[in-house]
Every structure is written in C-alpha cells, then in structure tokens.
Amino acid sequence: MSVLIACFGNALRGDDGFGVAVAAQLQAEELPDNVRVLDVGIGGIHLVQELLAGVDVLVVVDAVDLGRPPGTVITQVPNIADVAALSVGERHDELADMHYATPERALMLARGLRVLPDTTLLVGVQTLDTERIQGGLSPTTAAAVQPAVAEIRRLIELHHR
C-alpha cells in the first residue's frame, strides 16, 4: 500500500511554514517502503500531478484555522467540494487559475479527476499567524511539529501494510 504525505506551506509566511517544517523532519527520518514525503509548498497542482500516478493513502499536512487553541494538532477527513456539483461559473472561479492552488483547490481537482485516494486525511496544526511576512514558526507552532510527525507515523502504521 502506497502512502503519500503531502506537506503544504509557505516558509516565508510565519506559521504557514508548518507543513514545510514537518516535511523536513520526515525527510530526515527513515520511513517504510512505499511512503513518500512531498514538500508541496504553495503549488498544489504538483500534488495533483503526483496523484495521477496512483496512491492508496494521502495525508495532507497544513496549517489550519479551526478555532482551537494554538498548537493543537488535529487529524480529520477533509471536506472536499465535488466539482460536478458546482456550476460552470463556480468551477471557473475555483479552478481556472491553478498557479496558486490551495490545498482545498488541489484536492477538489484531484477528486474531479478521480485520482483522489479513498483514504485522504488532513493532519493540521492550529496556528497563530500565517500572514506574518517572516521566516520561521512561532514557538507554539514549532512545538507542534514533533506531535504532528508522531501522528503521521501513527497513520502510516495504521494504513501502511
């Protein structure tokens, strides 16, 4: 079973670099065969291209804002819009410009192309500030990197056979 860990983020925008930090940590560790880590950055279309080759399990890693205490690591099934349910105008608004493909847009496109794995999970951290134009995570978000990596390893163990 193949697992792709897709880490989103912009290391130049404060806590938005969470996914980048998690990718760096995972890439420095030994992972099981058929588990790949992809530092997507902010170019979500690259993730869709990777999914075209086929993946059994996708774990997306990103900074989130769910109103939780900062530093909280969450795992959930992402809510992905169905492209077929969108009007032509909505499809154009959501998918016409894929140069800056947010995780939501990338997952929506992958679902529309029928390359999104049935098992798709989001591991996120509630961040403090993803708008700050400065490299480096806040101390609270930086402290969440290791718990997120541990959660990803748990998910790999659960789904990688």
Secondary structure as GFF3:
##gff-version 3
##sequence-region A 1 161
A	DSSP	beta_strand	3	8	.	.	.	ID=ss1
A	DSSP	three_ten_helix	14	17	.	.	.	ID=ss2
A	DSSP	alpha_helix	18	27	.	.	.	ID=ss3
A	DSSP	beta_strand	35	41	.	.	.	ID=ss4
A	DSSP	alpha_helix	44	51	.	.	.	ID=ss5
A	DSSP	beta_strand	57	64	.	.	.	ID=ss6
A	DSSP	beta_strand	73	76	.	.	.	ID=ss7
A	DSSP	three_ten_helix	83	85	.	.	.	ID=ss8
A	DSSP	alpha_helix	88	95	.	.	.	ID=ss9
A	DSSP	alpha_helix	103	112	.	.	.	ID=ss10
A	DSSP	beta_strand	119	126	.	.	.	ID=ss11
A	DSSP	alpha_helix	139	142	.	.	.	ID=ss12
A	DSSP	alpha_helix	145	159	.	.	.	ID=ss13
###
